Amino acid sequence: MLWIALHLPLLSLEAFAATLPGGQAQAPLALVDGHHITAANAAAHALGVEPGQQRATALALAPDLLIGQADASRDAAALTAVAHAALAFTPSVCLQPAHDPSRSADTVLLEVRSSLRYFGGPARLLQRLREAVTPLGHRIQAASAPTPLGAALLARGPRRVHCQELPAMQRALDALPLWLLGPGREHWEALQGMGLSTLADLRRLPRPGLARRFGPALLADLDRAYGERPDPRVAIALPPRFDSRLELFARADSAEQVLHAAGMLLARLASWLAAQHAFVRGFALAMQHEPRWRSDAQVPAQTVLEVALAEPSRDPAHLQVLLRERLAQLQLPAPTLELRLSAREIVPGEAPSGELFPSAASEREGLVRLVERLQARLGAEHVQRLQAVHDHRPERASALRPAEPARIGQRGAAVSVPATPLRPVWLLAPPEPLAVRDDRPLRAGRVLQLLSGPERIEAGWWDHELAERDYFIAEDSDGALVWLYRARLPGGEGSGWFLHGRFA
């Protein structure tokens, strides 16, 4: 077996920073629990703020310190998203419990021996793992070892070590400090007083004496880490539905603030979809409003924004673009304090393969996304397409239909029509009458040179809109090509020459 451990040393701070508006995450931050500092970022450390300090002491050292409340449920949601990202690489994913029962877990474990060949080896797999976790906004410390606890200890240690064989892992574990073991942390002062500092020091002592003085848990953890005792793990199960919430630290008064926080929820959605190799056709963002604004009967408890996709996707950047377009049209009735993202209509499928050169499929995908974005910004009813119609009359040979991105580029999506001679796309409505000199059409006082024609059209007798015309392609004085016609019979539809279209 080969286990990879992903340790998130700043999980609590990063989960809290995700609730902040852009820019504030770089300011001095700290989390408190029971009036004591539990975590602080680098900017706060530079001002002297350390875990364990009183809240008042930290504020005296850093008056501008931004303080948030530690939240185990928020940390668990963030760690779960990392676990979902890991499930895209192996079904054997579990969480390493925290040494301190009062703290949240902060390490994800993956058994990857059966996945190495598919992903191109340990180095390539680890690189892909980092890329998958990066959108979630977490810094990871990774290590690998033949045992799950051994990998977890190495990931928490001072050096990132990757061992595939048991002897190499045991040598690396020997150098780790004792306090990384859960029971070792509990008895750290006594062990330190005995002159013990590393796991190697502990292993050299007589086991019966250690068990009598410190209990069997210390030796049990030591044996599991070194592969001398079984360490079975239960893999986590992927929830059947995606539903994630994020409580904002500061109320969001604008759509841009909502979008910043929603980006984290979309990244979690993408990880959940990747774990089951699926795509989403739509999602809903519920914005919970501040309670004190609800005294007005016109203000709802929440605003729900539905985003539908013409083609299934799990690209968080694309989902965020569509959400941005929808939010730009929304006027928030009240400040938002909490966001909740839920997905609907999940479509299983395989991820697209990479391409060296553009293909018809990739070009179609770009067009689909353009239409989706236009529909999100303008409304679906304002984005239309031309569809060919069985009618030889140029003005009736096409009709406007609602754009359906899912059908773009599909065979048979438009009505097939027989091949026709060259015609311009730009038609004038109504056709423009032209002056005539010696029975030759003029434009801007100059004679148009006929290049081809006539193309004869006789149609419309069935709906009393008879068209009997002879069409010609002509060249203007500036070299532009135009499309002309004249009535086929004297006294027929109109008389003289008409300009009906221009070639691009």
C-alpha positions as CSV (number, residue, x, y, z in Angstrom):
1,M,0.0,0.0,0.0
2,L,1.0,3.6,-0.5
3,W,-0.6,6.4,1.3
4,I,-0.4,10.1,0.5
5,A,-1.2,12.5,3.4
6,L,-2.4,16.1,2.6
7,H,-1.9,18.1,5.8
8,L,-3.5,21.6,5.9
9,P,-1.7,23.5,8.6
10,L,-3.7,26.7,8.1
11,L,-7.1,25.1,7.5
12,S,-9.0,27.1,10.1
13,L,-7.5,30.4,9.0
14,E,-8.0,29.7,5.3
15,A,-11.6,28.6,5.8
16,F,-12.3,31.8,7.7
17,A,-10.5,33.9,5.0
18,A,-12.8,32.5,2.4
19,T,-15.7,34.4,4.1
20,L,-13.9,37.8,3.8
21,P,-14.2,40.3,1.0
22,G,-11.2,40.4,-1.4
23,G,-8.1,42.1,0.1
24,Q,-9.0,41.6,3.7
25,A,-7.5,38.1,3.7
26,Q,-4.0,39.6,3.5
27,A,-4.6,41.7,6.7
28,P,-3.6,40.5,10.2
29,L,-6.1,37.7,11.0
30,A,-6.6,35.6,14.1
31,L,-9.2,33.2,15.4
32,V,-10.4,33.0,19.0
33,D,-12.1,30.4,21.1
34,G,-13.1,31.2,24.7
35,H,-11.2,34.6,24.6
36,H,-8.0,32.9,23.6
37,I,-6.2,33.1,20.3
38,T,-6.2,29.7,18.5
39,A,-4.6,30.6,15.2
40,A,-3.0,33.6,13.6
41,N,-1.7,34.3,10.1
42,A,1.8,35.5,9.1
43,A,0.8,39.2,9.2
44,A,-0.5,38.8,12.7
45,H,2.6,36.8,13.8
46,A,4.8,39.6,12.6
47,L,3.0,41.9,15.1
48,G,3.6,39.5,18.0
49,V,0.2,37.7,18.0
50,E,0.6,34.0,19.0
51,P,-1.8,31.1,19.7
52,G,-2.7,30.9,23.4
53,Q,-2.7,34.7,24.0
54,Q,-5.6,36.4,25.5
55,R,-7.8,38.3,23.1
56,A,-7.1,41.6,24.9
57,T,-3.3,41.0,24.7
58,A,-3.5,40.3,20.9
59,L,-5.5,43.5,20.3
60,A,-3.0,45.5,22.4
61,L,-0.2,44.2,20.1
62,A,-2.2,44.6,16.9
63,P,-5.0,47.1,17.2
64,D,-6.1,46.5,13.6
65,L,-6.2,42.7,14.1
66,L,-9.3,41.2,12.4
67,I,-10.6,38.5,14.8
68,G,-13.0,35.8,13.9
69,Q,-14.6,33.0,15.9
70,A,-13.2,29.5,15.5
71,D,-15.8,27.3,13.9
72,A,-15.4,23.5,13.8
73,S,-18.3,23.1,11.3
74,R,-16.7,25.6,8.9
75,D,-13.4,23.8,9.1
76,A,-15.1,20.4,8.5
77,A,-16.8,21.8,5.4
78,A,-13.5,23.1,4.0
79,L,-11.7,19.8,4.8
80,T,-14.6,17.8,3.2
81,A,-14.1,19.7,0.0
82,V,-10.4,18.7,-0.1
83,A,-11.4,15.1,0.5
84,H,-13.9,15.4,-2.4
85,A,-11.0,16.7,-4.6
86,A,-8.9,13.7,-3.6
87,L,-11.7,11.2,-4.5
88,A,-11.1,12.1,-8.1
89,F,-7.9,10.1,-7.9
90,T,-8.8,7.1,-5.7
91,P,-11.9,5.8,-4.0
92,S,-9.8,5.1,-0.8
93,V,-9.9,8.5,0.9
94,C,-10.2,9.1,4.7
95,L,-9.7,11.8,7.3
96,Q,-7.0,11.6,9.9
97,P,-8.5,12.4,13.3
98,A,-6.9,15.3,15.2
99,H,-4.6,14.5,18.1
100,D,-6.5,16.9,20.3
101,P,-10.2,16.0,20.5
102,S,-11.1,19.6,20.9
103,R,-9.6,20.5,17.5
104,S,-10.9,19.8,14.0
105,A,-9.2,17.2,11.7
106,D,-6.8,18.8,9.3
107,T,-5.3,15.9,7.3
108,V,-6.7,13.9,4.3
109,L,-5.3,10.5,3.5
110,L,-5.4,8.7,0.1
111,E,-4.4,5.1,-0.7
112,V,-3.0,5.5,-4.2
113,R,-1.0,2.3,-5.0
114,S,-3.6,1.2,-7.6
115,S,-3.8,4.7,-9.2
116,L,0.0,5.3,-9.8
117,R,0.2,3.8,-13.2
118,Y,-2.9,5.6,-14.5
119,F,-1.7,9.1,-13.4
120,G,1.9,8.6,-14.5
121,G,3.7,7.8,-11.2
122,P,3.8,9.3,-7.7
123,A,5.3,12.7,-8.7
124,R,2.8,13.3,-11.4
125,L,-0.1,12.2,-9.2
126,L,1.0,14.5,-6.4
127,Q,1.3,17.4,-8.9
128,R,-2.3,16.7,-10.1
129,L,-3.5,16.6,-6.5
130,R,-2.0,20.0,-5.8
131,E,-3.6,21.4,-8.9
132,A,-7.0,20.0,-7.8
133,V,-6.7,21.5,-4.3
134,T,-5.4,24.9,-5.3
135,P,-8.8,26.4,-6.3
136,L,-10.0,25.7,-2.8
137,G,-7.6,28.2,-1.4
138,H,-5.5,25.9,0.9
139,R,-1.8,25.4,1.4
140,I,-1.0,21.7,1.8
141,Q,2.0,19.8,3.2
142,A,2.2,16.4,1.5
143,A,4.0,13.2,2.4
144,S,3.8,9.6,1.3
145,A,4.4,6.4,3.2
146,P,3.4,2.7,3.2
147,T,1.2,3.3,6.3
148,P,-1.6,5.9,6.8
149,L,-0.4,7.1,10.2
150,G,3.2,7.2,9.0
151,A,2.2,9.4,6.1
152,A,0.2,11.7,8.3
153,L,3.1,12.1,10.8
154,L,5.6,12.8,8.0
155,A,3.2,15.4,6.5
156,R,3.1,17.2,9.8
157,G,6.9,17.0,10.3
158,P,9.5,19.6,9.5
159,R,10.4,18.0,6.2
160,R,8.2,16.6,3.4
161,V,9.3,13.0,2.9
162,H,8.1,10.6,0.3
163,C,8.8,6.9,1.0
164,Q,7.5,3.9,-0.9
165,E,9.3,1.2,1.1
166,L,8.8,0.4,4.8
167,P,12.5,0.6,5.9
168,A,12.8,4.1,4.3
169,M,9.7,5.2,6.1
170,Q,10.9,3.9,9.4
171,R,14.2,5.8,9.1
172,A,12.3,9.0,8.3
173,L,9.9,8.5,11.2
174,D,12.8,8.0,13.7
175,A,13.8,11.7,13.2
176,L,10.3,13.1,14.0
177,P,9.6,14.8,17.3
178,L,7.6,12.8,19.9
179,W,4.9,15.4,20.3
180,L,3.5,14.6,16.7
181,L,2.0,11.4,18.2
182,G,-1.3,12.1,19.9
183,P,-0.4,10.3,23.2
184,G,3.1,11.7,22.9
185,R,1.7,15.2,23.0
186,E,-0.4,14.3,26.0
187,H,2.7,13.1,27.9
188,W,5.2,15.5,26.3
189,E,6.5,17.1,29.5
190,A,7.1,13.7,31.2
191,L,8.8,12.3,28.1
192,Q,10.9,15.4,27.7
193,G,11.9,15.1,31.4
194,M,13.2,11.6,30.6
195,G,15.4,13.0,27.9
196,L,13.2,11.7,25.0
197,S,12.7,14.0,22.0
198,T,12.3,11.8,18.9
199,L,10.3,8.7,18.0
200,A,13.7,6.8,17.7
201,D,14.3,7.6,21.4
202,L,10.9,6.2,22.3
203,R,11.4,3.0,20.4
204,R,14.7,2.2,22.3
205,L,12.9,2.1,25.7
206,P,11.5,-1.2,27.1
207,R,7.9,-1.5,26.0
208,P,6.5,-3.0,29.2
209,G,7.7,0.0,31.2
210,L,6.3,2.5,28.7
211,A,2.9,0.7,28.7
212,R,2.7,0.8,32.5
213,R,3.6,4.5,32.8
214,F,2.0,6.0,29.8
215,G,-0.7,3.5,28.8
216,P,-1.0,1.3,25.8
217,A,-2.3,4.0,23.4
218,L,1.2,5.5,23.0
219,L,2.7,2.1,21.8
220,A,-0.3,1.3,19.7
221,D,0.1,4.6,17.7
222,L,3.8,4.0,17.4
223,D,3.3,0.5,16.1
224,R,0.6,1.6,13.6
225,A,2.9,4.4,12.3
226,Y,5.8,2.0,11.8
227,G,3.7,-0.7,10.1
228,E,4.0,-3.2,13.0
229,R,0.3,-3.2,13.7
230,P,-2.7,-3.2,11.4
231,D,-4.3,0.2,10.8
232,P,-7.6,-0.3,8.9
233,R,-9.3,2.8,7.6
234,V,-12.9,3.4,6.5
235,A,-13.1,5.4,3.3
236,I,-15.5,8.4,3.2
237,A,-18.6,8.2,1.1
238,L,-19.5,10.9,-1.4
239,P,-22.9,12.5,-0.6
240,P,-25.5,11.9,-3.2
241,R,-26.4,15.6,-3.5
242,F,-24.3,18.7,-3.3
243,D,-25.4,21.3,-0.8
244,S,-22.8,23.6,0.8
245,R,-23.2,26.8,2.9
246,L,-20.8,29.6,3.7
247,E,-21.5,32.1,6.5
248,L,-20.0,35.5,5.6
249,F,-17.9,37.4,8.2
250,A,-19.2,40.8,7.0
251,R,-22.5,41.4,5.3
252,A,-22.4,41.6,1.5
253,D,-24.1,44.7,0.2
254,S,-23.2,44.2,-3.5
255,A,-23.3,41.5,-6.1
256,E,-19.5,41.7,-6.4
257,Q,-19.1,40.8,-2.7
258,V,-21.5,37.9,-3.1
259,L,-19.6,36.7,-6.2
260,H,-16.3,36.6,-4.3
261,A,-17.7,34.4,-1.6
262,A,-19.7,32.2,-4.0
263,G,-16.4,31.5,-5.9
264,M,-15.4,29.2,-3.0
265,L,-18.7,27.4,-3.1
266,L,-18.3,26.9,-6.9
267,A,-14.8,25.5,-6.3
268,R,-16.3,23.0,-3.8
269,L,-19.0,22.1,-6.3
270,A,-16.3,21.4,-9.0
271,S,-14.4,19.1,-6.6
272,W,-17.6,17.2,-5.7
273,L,-18.4,16.8,-9.4
274,A,-14.8,15.6,-10.3
275,A,-15.0,13.0,-7.5
276,Q,-17.9,11.2,-9.3
277,H,-16.7,12.2,-12.8
278,A,-19.9,14.1,-13.5
279,F,-21.1,17.5,-14.8
280,V,-23.9,19.8,-13.7
281,R,-26.6,21.3,-15.8
282,G,-27.6,24.0,-13.3
283,F,-27.2,25.2,-9.8
284,A,-29.0,27.5,-7.3
285,L,-27.4,30.1,-5.1
286,A,-29.5,31.1,-2.1
287,M,-28.6,34.4,-0.4
288,Q,-29.8,34.6,3.2
289,H,-30.6,38.2,4.1
290,E,-29.9,40.1,7.3
291,P,-32.8,39.5,9.8
292,R,-33.2,43.1,10.8
293,W,-34.1,44.1,7.2
294,R,-37.0,41.6,7.2
295,S,-39.3,43.9,9.2
296,D,-40.4,45.2,5.8
297,A,-42.9,42.7,4.4
298,Q,-41.4,43.4,0.9
299,V,-38.0,42.0,1.9
300,P,-37.8,38.2,1.5
301,A,-35.9,36.0,3.9
302,Q,-33.7,34.9,1.0
303,T,-33.1,35.5,-2.7
304,V,-32.5,32.4,-4.8
305,L,-30.7,32.7,-8.1
306,E,-31.1,29.9,-10.6
307,V,-28.3,29.4,-13.1
308,A,-29.0,26.9,-16.0
309,L,-26.4,25.7,-18.4
310,A,-27.1,24.8,-22.0
311,E,-24.3,22.1,-21.8
312,P,-23.2,20.3,-18.7
313,S,-19.9,21.6,-17.2
314,R,-17.8,21.4,-14.1
315,D,-15.3,24.2,-14.9
316,P,-15.5,26.6,-11.9
317,A,-14.2,29.5,-14.0
318,H,-17.0,29.0,-16.5
319,L,-19.6,28.6,-13.8
320,Q,-18.4,31.8,-12.1
321,V,-18.6,33.7,-15.4
322,L,-22.3,32.7,-15.7
323,L,-23.0,33.5,-12.1
324,R,-21.4,36.9,-12.5
325,E,-23.6,37.8,-15.5
326,R,-26.7,36.8,-13.5
327,L,-25.7,38.7,-10.4
328,A,-25.0,41.8,-12.5
329,Q,-28.7,41.9,-13.3
330,L,-29.8,41.4,-9.7
331,Q,-30.6,44.2,-7.2
332,L,-30.1,42.7,-3.7
333,P,-33.2,43.6,-1.6
334,A,-31.2,43.5,1.6
335,P,-27.6,42.7,2.7
336,T,-26.6,39.1,2.6
337,L,-25.1,37.2,5.5
338,E,-25.0,33.6,4.3
339,L,-24.7,31.8,1.0
340,R,-25.9,28.3,0.1
341,L,-25.1,26.5,-3.1
342,S,-27.0,23.5,-4.3
343,A,-26.7,21.6,-7.6
344,R,-29.4,20.0,-9.6
345,E,-29.5,17.7,-12.7
346,I,-26.2,16.0,-12.4
347,V,-25.0,14.4,-15.6
348,P,-22.4,11.5,-15.4
349,G,-19.7,11.6,-18.1
350,E,-16.0,11.5,-18.8
351,A,-13.7,14.5,-18.7
352,P,-12.7,15.8,-22.2
353,S,-9.2,14.8,-23.4
354,G,-6.6,17.3,-24.1
355,E,-6.0,18.4,-27.7
356,L,-2.9,19.5,-29.6
357,F,-4.9,21.2,-32.3
358,P,-8.4,22.7,-32.2
359,S,-11.1,20.3,-33.3
360,A,-14.7,20.8,-34.3
361,A,-15.8,19.7,-30.8
362,S,-13.5,22.3,-29.1
363,E,-14.7,25.1,-31.5
364,R,-18.3,24.2,-30.8
365,E,-17.6,24.3,-27.0
366,G,-16.3,27.9,-27.4
367,L,-19.5,28.9,-29.3
368,V,-21.7,27.2,-26.7
369,R,-20.1,29.1,-23.9
370,L,-20.4,32.4,-25.7
371,V,-24.2,31.8,-26.2
372,E,-24.5,30.8,-22.6
373,R,-22.9,33.9,-21.4
374,L,-25.0,36.1,-23.7
375,Q,-28.1,34.4,-22.4
376,A,-27.0,34.9,-18.8
377,R,-26.4,38.6,-19.4
378,L,-29.3,39.5,-21.8
379,G,-31.9,36.8,-21.1
380,A,-32.6,33.7,-23.1
381,E,-35.4,35.4,-25.1
382,H,-33.0,38.1,-26.4
383,V,-30.5,35.7,-27.9
384,Q,-31.7,34.2,-31.2
385,R,-30.4,32.3,-34.2
386,L,-31.3,32.1,-37.9
387,Q,-32.9,28.9,-39.1
388,A,-33.2,27.9,-42.7
389,V,-36.8,27.6,-44.1
390,H,-38.0,25.8,-47.2
391,D,-38.8,28.9,-49.3
392,H,-37.0,30.3,-52.4
393,R,-37.9,33.9,-51.6
394,P,-34.8,35.4,-49.9
395,E,-36.8,37.4,-47.4
396,R,-38.6,34.2,-46.3
397,A,-35.7,31.7,-46.5
398,S,-34.8,32.1,-42.9
399,A,-36.5,32.7,-39.6
400,L,-35.5,33.8,-36.1
401,R,-35.6,31.1,-33.4
402,P,-34.5,31.0,-29.8
403,A,-30.8,30.1,-29.5
404,E,-30.3,26.6,-28.1
405,P,-26.6,26.2,-27.3
406,A,-27.0,22.5,-26.7
407,R,-27.9,22.0,-30.4
408,I,-25.2,24.2,-31.8
409,G,-23.2,22.2,-34.3
410,Q,-25.3,19.1,-34.0
411,R,-26.2,17.3,-37.2
412,G,-29.8,17.9,-38.1
413,A,-30.2,20.9,-35.7
414,A,-31.3,23.1,-38.5
415,V,-33.7,22.4,-41.3
416,S,-31.8,21.1,-44.3
417,V,-32.5,22.9,-47.6
418,P,-31.4,22.2,-51.1
419,A,-28.2,23.8,-52.3
420,T,-28.7,27.3,-53.6
421,P,-26.6,29.7,-55.6
422,L,-24.4,32.2,-53.8
423,R,-26.5,34.7,-51.8
424,P,-25.6,37.5,-49.3
425,V,-26.4,37.2,-45.6
426,W,-27.2,40.9,-45.3
427,L,-30.5,41.6,-46.9
428,L,-32.2,45.0,-47.1
429,A,-35.8,45.3,-45.8
430,P,-37.4,46.6,-47.9
431,P,-35.3,46.4,-51.0
432,E,-33.9,49.7,-52.1
433,P,-35.1,51.1,-55.6
434,L,-32.3,52.0,-57.9
435,A,-32.1,54.7,-60.6
436,V,-31.8,53.4,-64.1
437,R,-29.9,54.8,-67.2
438,D,-30.4,53.1,-70.5
439,D,-32.0,50.2,-68.7
440,R,-28.9,49.7,-66.5
441,P,-29.0,50.1,-62.7
442,L,-27.2,53.0,-61.1
443,R,-25.9,53.5,-57.5
444,A,-24.6,56.8,-56.3
445,G,-24.9,58.0,-59.9
446,R,-22.6,55.3,-61.2
447,V,-23.5,52.3,-63.4
448,L,-23.3,48.9,-61.6
449,Q,-21.4,46.2,-63.6
450,L,-23.4,43.0,-63.7
451,L,-21.1,40.0,-63.1
452,S,-23.5,37.0,-63.0
453,G,-27.1,36.1,-63.4
454,P,-29.9,36.0,-63.9
455,E,-31.0,33.6,-61.1
456,R,-34.7,33.3,-61.6
457,I,-37.2,33.0,-58.7
458,E,-40.9,32.2,-59.0
459,A,-42.5,31.4,-55.7
460,G,-45.2,32.5,-53.3
461,W,-48.3,31.7,-55.3
462,W,-49.6,29.6,-52.4
463,D,-49.8,32.5,-49.9
464,H,-50.6,35.3,-52.3
465,E,-47.1,36.8,-51.9
466,L,-46.0,36.0,-55.5
467,A,-42.3,36.8,-56.3
468,E,-41.2,36.7,-59.9
469,R,-37.7,38.1,-60.1
470,D,-34.4,37.8,-61.9
471,Y,-31.4,38.2,-59.5
472,F,-27.9,39.4,-60.5
473,I,-24.6,39.8,-58.7
474,A,-23.1,43.2,-59.5
475,E,-19.9,45.2,-58.7
476,D,-20.1,48.7,-57.2
477,S,-17.7,51.5,-58.2
478,D,-15.7,50.8,-55.0
479,G,-15.4,47.1,-55.7
480,A,-18.1,45.9,-53.3
481,L,-20.4,43.1,-54.5
482,V,-24.1,43.7,-54.3
483,W,-27.2,41.6,-55.1
484,L,-29.8,43.1,-57.4
485,Y,-33.1,42.0,-58.9
486,R,-35.7,43.2,-61.4
487,A,-39.2,42.0,-62.1
488,R,-39.2,39.1,-64.6
489,L,-42.3,40.3,-66.4
490,P,-43.3,43.9,-67.2
491,G,-46.0,45.0,-64.9
492,G,-45.2,42.3,-62.4
493,E,-44.0,42.7,-58.8
494,G,-42.6,46.3,-58.8
495,S,-40.8,47.7,-61.7
496,G,-37.2,48.6,-62.4
497,W,-34.1,47.6,-60.5
498,F,-33.8,46.9,-56.7
499,L,-30.9,46.5,-54.4
500,H,-31.7,43.5,-52.1
501,G,-28.5,42.6,-50.4
502,R,-24.8,43.2,-49.9
503,F,-22.0,40.6,-49.7
504,A,-19.6,40.9,-46.8
